Amino acid sequence: MKPDNSRRDFLKKSALTTAGVGLGALAFPASSYSRIIGANDRVNIGIVGFSERAKGALIPAMLRHSKELNFEFTAVSDIWSRRREECVAYVKDKSGLTIATARNNDELYDRKDVDAVIVSTADFQHALHCKEAVEAGRDAYVEKPFAETMEDNRAAREAVERTGKIVQVGSQRRSGTNYHAANDFIKAGKFGDIVAVEMTWNVNQPGRWRLPRLTQEIRKEDTDWSRFLMNRPYQEWDPRKYLEFRLFWPFSSGIPGQWMAHQIDTVHWFTDLPHPRSVAANGGIYLWKDGRQNFDTMTAVFDYGPLDDMSKGFQVIYSSRFTNGAGGTKEIYFSNGGELNMDTNRITPNGGLQKNHAAAMGMQENLLKEMTLAEAVPTETGANTGVDDLTSAHMRNWMECVRTRKKPNADVMAGYNHSIANIMTTAALRTGKFVTFDEKRQEVLAGGEVFQY
């Protein structure tokens, strides 16, 4: 079976608008619309994809601030009829409003009552849906991972920079007061040079990202499989890849895109380094052999440092497993004087340079003073830092920036750069080769060759 006309039209449009700034106004579709929002005007929000993330976090986060900031949901776009109906019922229950429905984003962006959108679709669709939104004249909150291929990553970045739209990527740590305190502490030079970072994300959840009941209930005729595939190679209808996309490449990278994207982003933020210099990684499907293609266990080792000075830098070691939850989630930064632990929000001299060892190197003892992040940077801490609070703060930051037109906490470059790290990791895992990044071409290289998904 070959792609239908809607899929061919999408691929043609995508190829045209990816061509770059040289297309100018021709890169925008005829339906492009952007209302000038006054200080007291209501901002109308469309929902692109009624996912569990949208239902469980993003929609409640927007509603939490909607009255104060004068925002309101007006429409939902989802290619599955069931989720359109569920979204209407959910928003009605939570806000009392009855929103309109659109079968796809073309219909959504034809509406005049949508000023901005919240994108929470399948992993591989985020960048392309962001591109669609800004080229239709809308600001966007876009879930992470931002992109799973460099082609999509470059296209979305170019579109956002060309249109000047306000885009917040869902890296909500960038709106956490404890993370801001850590960033300020490191940038002030109080921590010392970072010498290593250790990050883990371990769970023991066999059903993670599985939706067995829904995969039995969904029918191809109730959705639009060709639109779902977007620019991915065509294949026959598969309800598991539609609903359990996180388990299948190239619809998702799995662990790197879902979990590592959050943690590796803080490395870029705290150091102002855009991406790793190199990555080596290994992993496999060691236990959960349920037809998945993405690994249930992985470890990656990153080399970070100035791109023009290989004598300086540090390693990041990232590991994650679905098979045993011991160790949980960990984010620890190390300097020669101790550690900064983002799970305890404490700075300690743990592992710092002791006096007897320092003397052998002709150095002084180097031990950080033990303190909390609140004590280290008191003006930046004080708010709750749970997951729900982070998402709420991150959504509010985007909503405020839609009005002020200021740069949000996690702008398009935050997403672009965490995607480079993700894609480099995916390349290392899937090829077994040493992976680097070609700065000039903005391409991921595995064994010196451009990584092809």
N, C-alpha and C positions, 0 to 999 in steps of 0.2 A: 504494500500500500504506500502511495506517495503522499507527500504533504499536500494539504488542501490549499485553496486560494488565500485564506486568512493567514496561513503560515508563510506562504510565499511573499505576501504583501508585507508581513512583519520583517522578514529577512531583507527584503529590498530596502525598506525604510531604514532599518538598522544600519545597513551598509552605507547608505547615503549620508546619514547624519553622523556616522563615525568618521567621515572623511576629514572633518576638522573645521577650524575657524574660517577657513577660506570660503566655506559655503555661505557664511553670513546669515542673512535673514532667510535664505532659502532652506536652511537647516530646520526651521520651525514649521510644524504642520499648519495647515490652514486654520485649524480649530484653536490655535494657540490663543490663550486668554490670560490676562493678568490685570486684576482689578486693583486700583490704587486704594489702599486701606488707610482711612483716616484714624486719628487717635481714638475716636469714640465708636468707630464702626465695629460691628460684629465680624469676627473671622470665622468663615465657614470651612469646616474640615471634612474631607472625604477619607474613607477607610479603604485602603487597597489591600485586600486579603484579610478575611475574618479567620485568623489562625488562633491557636491556643495562646500564643504570646500576646496577640491583640486583645483577646478576651480576658486573659489573666492578669495583664499588667498595663499595656499601653492605653487602652480605652479608659480603664479606671484612673490612670494617671492624668490623662487629659481632663476627665470630668472633675477631678479633684480641684483643678484650678480654673475650670471653664467659666464659672460665674464671676469670679474676681477679674479675670482677664478678658471676659466677653468673647469666648470661643464657643462654637456649637457644632455638633455633628449634623451633617445634612445628607450624606449619601454614602453608600458602600458599593465597591466594585469587587466582585468575586466571580470566577468563571464556573463555580459549582453552585447550582441553584439552591441546594440545601443550605449552604453557608450564607447565602444572601438572606434567606428567610430567617435563619438563626440570628444573624446580626441585627436585623430589624427588630426582632423580638427582644434581644439583649439590650439594645440601646433604649428601646421603649421602656423596659423594666427599670433600667438604671437612671434614666433622665426624664422620662415622660414624653420624649420626642419620637415622632415617626419619621424615619429617614427614607430617602428614595433609594432605589436599587439600580445598578448598572451591570449588564452582563459581562462587560469588559472595560478596560481603561479608555478605549476610544469613546465609548458612551459616557463614561464618567467625565472626561475632559471636554465633552461637548456641552456640559452643564455650565450655567453661569453662577451657580450657587456653591461652587467649590473653589476656595482660595488657596488651600494647602492640603496636603495629604499625609497620612501615616501609612508607611509601607511595611507590611509584615507578611511576606509571602515566602516561597521556598528560597533556600539559601542562594542558589545560582541566579535567581531572578532579581535580587535586590538592586544591583548596579543598573541593570537594564530598566527596571521600573523607576529608579531614580532619574535616569536619563529621560524617560518618557515624561515624567512629572515636570521637570524643570523646563523641558522644551515645550511643554504645554502651558508654561507660565505660572507654575505652581511651586511654592516652597514645599519642602518635604522633610519629614522625620523618617529615616531609613534604618531598619534593623540591621544588625551585623549578622554574619560577615558581610562586608560591603561588596566584595567581589571574589569569585573563585577562579577566574582566569585573568591574565593581564590584558587581554583584548577588551573584556568587559570593564576592567578597572580603568584603563586609559580612556575608554569611550565615556564613561560616567563622569570622570574627573573633568574632561574637556568640556562636556555639556554644562556642568555646574559652573565652571570658571567662565565660560562664554556667556551664560545667561545671567550670572550674578545672583542667582536665587539662594535663599537661606536653606541650607541643608545641615541637619544634625544627624550624625551616625550614632546608632544605639550602643555606643561604648560608654555606659552610664557611670563607670568609675570616674570619668572626667568631671562628674558633677558631685562627687562625694567629698565632704569637707575633710575627712581623714586623708584622702588621696591628695587634695590640694595642699594640706599641711606637709605631707611627705615631699611633694614636689618643691614647695618653698624651702624646706629644710635642706634638701639636696642642692638646689640651685644656689642657695646662700653659701655653699661651701662648708657647711657645718658637719656634714657627714664624711667628707673626704671623697676621693675618687672611688667609684664603684669598681670592685675587683671581680665580683661574681654575683649572679642572681639564680636562685633556685625556685622553680614553680612546679606545682603538681595540681592535678584535678582527678581524684580517684573516687569511684563509686562502685557499688556492687548491685547493679540494677539490670537484670536480664531483659526487662521489658522497656528499657530506655529507648525512646524514639520508635517504639512499636505501636501500631494502632490496628490490632487484628479485627476488632469488631467493625470499624469503619471500612476497612479494606474489603470486607464481605458485603457491606451495604451499598457502597458507591457504585454507580452505573456510568459507563462511558457516555451514554446519551444525555446524562444530566450535567455534563461539564464540557469543557472544550480542550481536549487533549493536545491539539495542535498549538493552541495558544500557550498552553502550559509549557511545552518544550522550548518555546522561544527560539533561541539560536543554537540549541543543542542538537546533535545529530538525531535524525528522525528514527524512531523505533515504535513498535506496536504498543498499544494500550497496555499499561501495567498499573493496577491500582496501588501496589506497594510503592512504586517509584513516585506516584502522585502524592501519596499520603505519608509514606515512610522515607521520604527523599533523603533524609540525613544519613541513611545507611548505604546510599548508592552514589557512586561516582559516575558521571560528572555532574550530578545534581547537587552534590554537597561533598565537602572534604571530610565531613564527620567531625572528629575531635578538633582538628586545627581551626576550622571555621566556627564551630559552636562554642568551644571553651577556651582554646588557646588565644583566640582573637581578643578576648577581654584582657587577659593577663599580659600578653606581649605588648599590647598598646601602652601599658604603663611604662614599659622600658623606653619606648620612643618618646613619651611625654616627659619623663623625668630627666632624660639625657639630651633631648633635642637631636637624637640620631634618627634618621628617617626609616632605616631598615637594616637588617643584618648584612654583614659583609659576606658571610657564607653560612651554610647549614649542612649538617650531616644528620641523618635520621634513620631509624629502623622501627619496625613494628609488624603486626600481623593480626590475623583472626585466630586467636589461640583457643577460645572457648565457645563463644556464641556463634555456632555454625548454623545460622538460620537463613542462609541465602544472601546475607549482607555482603557488600563489596568494600566497605570502609572498615578500617581496623578497630578491634576492640582494645588494643594496647599499643602504645607508641612512646618513643623517647626521641627527642631532638636536641642537638647541641648547636647553639648559635655562637658565632663570633661577631661581636659588636665593637665598633670603634670608629674613629675618624676615617673617612674614605681616602684621605690623602696622607695618612700617617699610620702605617701598619704596626709601628712599634708601640702604639697605645691601644688599649682596648680591654675587653673582659668577655667572659663566657656567660651565656644564659643556658641553663639546663632545664628543659621542660619535659615532664613525663605525665602520662595519663593512662588509666586502665579502667575498664568496665567490670573487671573480674574480681576485685577485692577493694573494699572502700577504706582500708587502713591508710592513715595519713591524710585523708580528705583533701581539702583545698589549701594550698600553701603559696605564699608570695613573700620571699625573704630576699632583701638586698644586703650585700656584704661590702664593707670597706675594710681597710687595714686596721681600723680602730674598733670594729664591732659589726652589729647588724641592725637593720631596720625591718621589723616584722609587720607586714600589713594585716596579718590575721589578729595579732594582739594589739596592734597600734602602739607598739613600744620600740624605743631605741635602747639598745643595751651594748655593753662592751664585750659581749659573747664572741670569743674567737679573736679578739683584738691582740695587738702586739704587746707581749709582756716585756718587762724591763730586762730580764736576764737574756732573752732572745734578741732584743733590740741592740744590746751592747755589742754582740758579735758582728752586727752590720754597721756599727758606728752610728746608731740611731737612738732616738729617745723613745721611751715607752709611749704607746699610742692606744689609749683606751677611751672610748666614748663614755660620756656621763649617762647613767641610766635615767630615763625619763619617758613619759608618754608623749605622743604626738601633740596632745592638747597642751602639755607643758612646753613643748619645743616651739610651737607656733600657736599661741593661745587665741589669736584673732581669727584663725582660720578653722577652728574646730568648735564643736558644741552640738551640732545637729546629729540626728540618728544616722547610721550608716548601713542599715540593713538593705537587702536587695530591693524591697518595695520602696523604701525611702530614696534609694539611688535613682530608680526609674522615675519616681515622681519629681525629684529635683532636676533630672535630666530633661524630662518633658517640659517642665516649667521654663527651664533655660531656653529651650527651643521656642516656646510660645512667646516669651518676652522678646527674643531676637526677631521673630516674625514681625513684631511691631516696631522695634527700634532699628532693625536692619543691621545690627551689630553681629560680629562673628560669634557663632555658638561655641560651646565648650569642646565639642567633637565635630569639627567641620569636615569638609570633604577630604582634606589631606590626612586627617587622622584615619579615616576609612581606607584611603588609598594606600597608606603606609602599612597598616596592619594587614591589608590584603597581600602586599608584597611578601611579608613574613610568612603568611599562611600558604601562599602559592609556592614559595621556596620550600617550605616544609613538605607540602604535598608532592612536589617534584622529587625531593629526596626520598620520601617514603615509597613512591611508586616506581622509581627508576633504580634505586639503590646507589645512585651516583652522588658525588660531591657537587653541591649546588651553590652558584654565585649569582650576582645580579649585574647585568649590563646597564650601566648608568646612562650611557648615550642613547641606547635603543629602548630603554625602560622595558627590558625583557629578562625573564628568569632563565638561567642557563644551567642545565644538568649535564655535567661532563663536558662543558664547553658548547653544547648545542641548545638551541631554544627549546624549552619544554613545551611539548604538544600534548594537550589533554586528549 
